[in-house]
Amino acid sequence: MKIGIVLYPTYGGSGVVATELGKALAEKGHEIHFITYSQPVRLGSFRDNIYYHEVMISNYPLFEYQPYETELASKLVEVVKYEKLDVLHVHYAIPHASAAFMAQQILATQGIQIPFVTTLHGTDITLVGKDKSFEPVISFCINKSNAVTAVSESLRQDTYEHFDTTRDIDVIPNFIQIPEYEVMEDVIELRRKYAKDDEPILCHVSNFRPVKRVADVIQIFNKVNHSIPSRLLLVGDGPDRYNIERLCRSLKICNRVVTLGKIRDAANIIRLSDMFLLPSETESFGLAALEAMSVGVPVISSNTGGIPEVNVHNFSGMLSNVGDVDEMAGNAIAILTDNKTLKQFKLNALTQAKKFDIRKILPAYEDIYRRVIEELKLQSV
């Protein structure tokens, strides 16, 4: 199949998932066309069966804000028409689904039929989508998509709750490519740059926004560190970084916390760790937790949104109510105190992550592509 993938090309979860999906599809022989305003950060170097089409943003002085949705729709028309695509897959509802619908209608006037699949990732529904000014457009685009998927059952239910849609939504969870890491000497030496051999390393990766509750990460670590001398690695950046650094200074734990900023391949840092902290206010799926488990790191998390569909309580990690830093810290201490318990949780984390291996998830997307292509053919007969 020739598949057009529309995405945000940044470090966000939807862009990462869309890029990795495209790469995996290309490896299976499908022809993938990424369509966005800059090269996806996870795309990497040249690969067979992968093409990139840049949406050029005009700089016309009449517009205070450039009409990206219109320019994207025009680019979709061009790529579908001249590359002869079979299907479009748009990730994140705003504005990709509406641009895809507009392109679909334009192409229909030229005798070209193209189905589009919309994947809902989370904040397009749970945060941005709750803005009443967006609701009519998002509801319309969901209903007009040839197929809609959500990355968790929790997100599927949120969509039904907040939008005027009764159409079927398929749940296809996010996925991971299980890395084949070994405990190599360089990993051991790198770990020693951050902690002594007898000091556990805790880790957190996020965009440092309020919804991630990074202050809770610091409070949890502070309690763990009082009981078991430990180190904390923070990966990412964002609006709460200054407040977090100030909190570390007030708690006098700056010498125990390392803030690394944005790192393209966070897995190389996570795999140095013994535990991952994810106390978020809400998560549609919990991709960061899955990435941690894929390298054998158990997760201490909140029990909100789609996280319980990923992190199994008392198996791959522990779940607590949002904001219950005392219980989260207690759970972390209980696991870290006993080496046998920690080892078992690490093995369990990897076992759980393997359920989301991309090789198991990929066929579900391929089936949907074939289904919408066939349905559109039957409608045009």
Residue pairs with C-beta under 8 A, 6 or more apart in sequence:
1 30
1 31
1 86
1 87
1 366
1 369
1 370
1 373
2 30
2 31
2 33
2 83
2 84
2 85
2 86
2 87
3 22
3 25
3 30
3 31
3 32
3 33
3 85
3 86
3 87
3 88
3 89
3 369
4 33
4 35
4 76
4 79
4 80
4 83
4 85
4 87
4 88
4 89
5 18
5 21
5 22
5 32
5 33
5 34
5 35
5 88
5 89
5 90
5 91
6 35
6 36
6 72
6 76
6 88
6 89
6 90
6 91
6 96
6 99
6 100
7 14
7 15
7 18
7 19
7 34
7 36
7 40
7 90
7 91
7 92
7 96
8 14
8 15
8 36
8 91
8 92
9 15
9 19
9 34
9 36
9 37
9 38
9 39
9 40
9 41
9 43
10 41
11 41
11 207
11 262
11 264
12 207
13 121
13 122
13 174
13 285
13 287
13 288
14 91
14 92
14 119
14 121
14 122
14 124
15 40
15 41
15 42
15 91
16 42
16 287
17 91
17 121
17 151
17 174
17 175
17 287
18 40
18 89
18 91
18 119
19 34
19 40
19 41
19 42
19 43
20 42
20 175
20 177
20 358
21 89
21 175
21 358
21 362
21 365
22 32
22 34
22 50
23 32
23 42
23 43
23 44
23 47
23 50
24 177
24 358
24 362
25 32
25 362
25 365
25 366
26 32
26 47
26 48
26 49
26 50
27 49
28 362
28 366
29 49
30 49
31 49
31 51
32 49
32 50
32 51
33 51
33 52
33 53
33 79
33 83
33 85
34 40
34 43
34 50
34 51
34 52
34 53
35 53
35 55
35 72
35 75
35 76
35 79
36 54
36 55
37 54
37 55
37 57
37 68
38 54
39 52
39 54
40 52
41 264
42 264
43 50
43 52
51 83
53 75
53 78
53 79
55 68
55 71
55 72
55 75
56 71
56 75
57 66
57 68
57 71
58 66
58 67
58 71
59 66
60 66
68 95
69 95
69 98
69 99
69 102
70 99
70 102
72 95
72 96
72 99
73 99
73 100
73 102
73 103
73 106
74 103
76 88
76 99
76 100
76 103
77 103
77 106
77 107
79 85
80 88
80 103
80 107
80 112
80 114
81 107
81 110
81 112
85 114
86 114
86 369
86 373
87 114
87 115
87 116
87 117
87 369
87 372
87 373
88 100
88 103
88 104
88 114
88 115
88 116
88 117
89 116
89 117
89 119
89 365
89 369
90 96
90 97
90 99
90 100
90 116
90 117
90 118
90 119
91 119
91 121
92 119
92 120
92 121
92 124
93 118
93 120
93 124
93 125
93 129
93 138
93 141
93 142
94 124
94 128
94 129
94 134
94 137
94 138
96 118
97 116
97 118
97 138
97 141
97 142
97 144
97 145
98 137
98 140
98 141
100 116
100 118
100 141
100 145
101 116
101 140
101 141
101 144
101 145
103 114
104 114
104 115
104 116
107 113
107 114
113 376
113 377
113 380
114 376
115 146
115 147
115 372
115 373
115 375
115 376
116 145
116 146
116 372
117 145
117 146
117 147
117 148
117 149
117 368
117 369
117 372
118 141
118 142
118 145
118 147
118 148
118 149
119 148
119 149
119 150
119 151
119 172
120 142
120 148
120 149
120 150
120 151
120 155
120 159
120 169
120 284
121 151
121 155
121 284
121 285
122 151
122 155
122 283
122 284
122 285
122 305
123 129
123 284
124 138
125 138
125 150
125 155
125 158
125 159
125 162
125 163
125 284
126 155
126 158
126 162
126 282
126 284
126 305
127 211
128 134
129 135
129 138
129 162
129 163
130 162
135 162
135 163
135 164
138 163
139 163
139 164
139 165
142 148
142 159
142 163
142 165
142 167
142 169
143 165
143 167
145 167
146 372
146 375
146 376
147 170
147 368
147 371
147 372
148 167
148 168
148 169
148 170
149 169
149 170
149 171
149 172
149 365
149 368
150 156
150 159
150 169
150 170
150 171
150 172
150 284
151 171
151 172
151 173
151 174
151 284
151 285
151 306
152 171
152 173
152 284
152 285
152 305
152 306
152 309
153 171
153 306
153 309
154 284
154 305
154 306
154 309
155 284
155 285
155 305
155 306
156 169
156 171
158 284
159 165
159 169
160 166
160 169
170 364
170 368
172 361
172 364
172 365
172 368
173 285
173 309
173 310
173 356
173 361
174 285
174 287
174 290
174 356
174 361
175 356
175 357
175 358
175 360
175 361
175 362
176 290
176 291
176 294
176 353
176 356
176 357
176 358
177 294
177 357
177 358
178 294
178 350
178 353
178 354
178 357
179 267
179 271
179 294
179 295
181 187
181 271
181 295
187 271
187 272
190 272
191 201
191 272
194 201
194 231
194 233
194 258
194 272
195 201
195 230
195 231
199 229
199 230
199 231
200 224
200 228
200 230
200 231
200 274
200 275
200 336
201 230
201 231
201 232
201 233
201 272
201 273
201 274
201 275
202 220
202 221
202 224
202 230
202 231
202 232
202 233
202 273
202 274
202 275
202 276
202 277
202 332
203 232
203 233
203 234
203 235
203 269
203 270
203 272
203 273
203 275
203 276
203 277
203 292
203 297
204 214
204 217
204 232
204 233
204 234
204 235
204 236
204 276
204 277
204 278
205 235
205 236
205 266
205 269
205 270
205 276
205 288
205 291
205 292
206 212
206 214
206 235
206 236
206 238
206 280
206 288
207 236
207 237
207 238
208 214
208 236
208 237
208 238
208 239
208 240
208 241
208 244
209 238
209 239
209 240
210 239
210 240
210 281
211 280
211 281
211 282
212 238
212 240
212 279
212 280
212 281
213 279
213 280
213 281
213 302
213 322
213 323
214 234
214 240
214 244
215 240
215 243
215 244
215 247
216 279
216 323
216 325
216 328
217 232
217 234
217 244
217 277
217 279
218 232
218 244
218 247
218 248
218 251
218 253
218 257
219 325
219 329
220 277
220 279
220 300
220 325
220 328
220 329
220 332
221 230
221 232
221 253
221 256
221 257
221 277
222 251
222 253
223 325
223 326
223 329
223 330
223 333
224 230
224 329
224 332
224 333
224 336
225 232
225 253
225 256
227 333
227 337
228 333
228 336
228 337
229 256
230 256
230 336
231 256
231 257
231 258
232 253
232 256
232 257
232 258
233 258
233 260
233 269
233 272
233 273
234 244
234 257
234 258
234 259
234 260
235 260
235 261
235 262
235 263
235 266
235 269
235 270
236 261
236 262
237 261
237 262
241 259
244 259
245 254
245 259
248 254
248 257
260 269
263 269
266 291
267 291
267 294
267 295
270 276
270 291
270 292
270 295
270 297
271 295
271 296
271 297
273 292
273 297
274 297
274 336
274 342
274 346
275 297
275 298
275 299
275 300
275 332
275 335
275 336
276 288
276 289
276 292
276 293
276 297
276 298
276 299
276 300
276 317
277 299
277 300
277 301
277 328
277 332
278 286
278 288
278 289
278 292
278 299
278 300
278 301
278 302
278 307
278 311
279 300
279 301
279 302
279 320
279 322
279 323
279 325
279 328
280 286
280 301
280 302
280 304
280 305
280 307
280 322
281 302
281 304
281 322
282 304
282 305
283 289
283 302
283 304
283 305
283 306
283 307
284 305
284 306
285 305
285 306
285 307
285 309
285 310
286 301
286 305
286 306
286 307
286 309
286 310
286 311
289 299
289 301
289 307
289 310
289 311
289 317
290 310
290 353
290 356
292 298
292 299
292 349
293 299
293 310
293 311
293 316
293 317
293 349
293 350
293 352
293 353
294 350
294 353
295 350
296 346
296 347
296 349
296 350
297 346
297 349
298 316
298 317
298 318
298 335
298 342
298 345
298 346
298 348
298 349
299 311
299 316
299 317
299 318
299 349
300 317
300 318
300 320
300 328
300 331
300 332
301 307
301 311
301 317
301 318
301 319
301 320
302 319
302 320
302 321
302 322
302 323
303 313
303 319
303 320
303 321
303 322
304 322
307 319
308 319
310 352
310 356
311 317
311 319
311 352
312 348
312 352
313 319
315 345
315 348
315 352
316 345
316 348
316 349
316 351
316 352
316 353
317 345
317 349
318 328
318 331
318 332
318 335
320 327
320 328
320 331
321 327
334 341
335 341
335 342
335 345
336 342
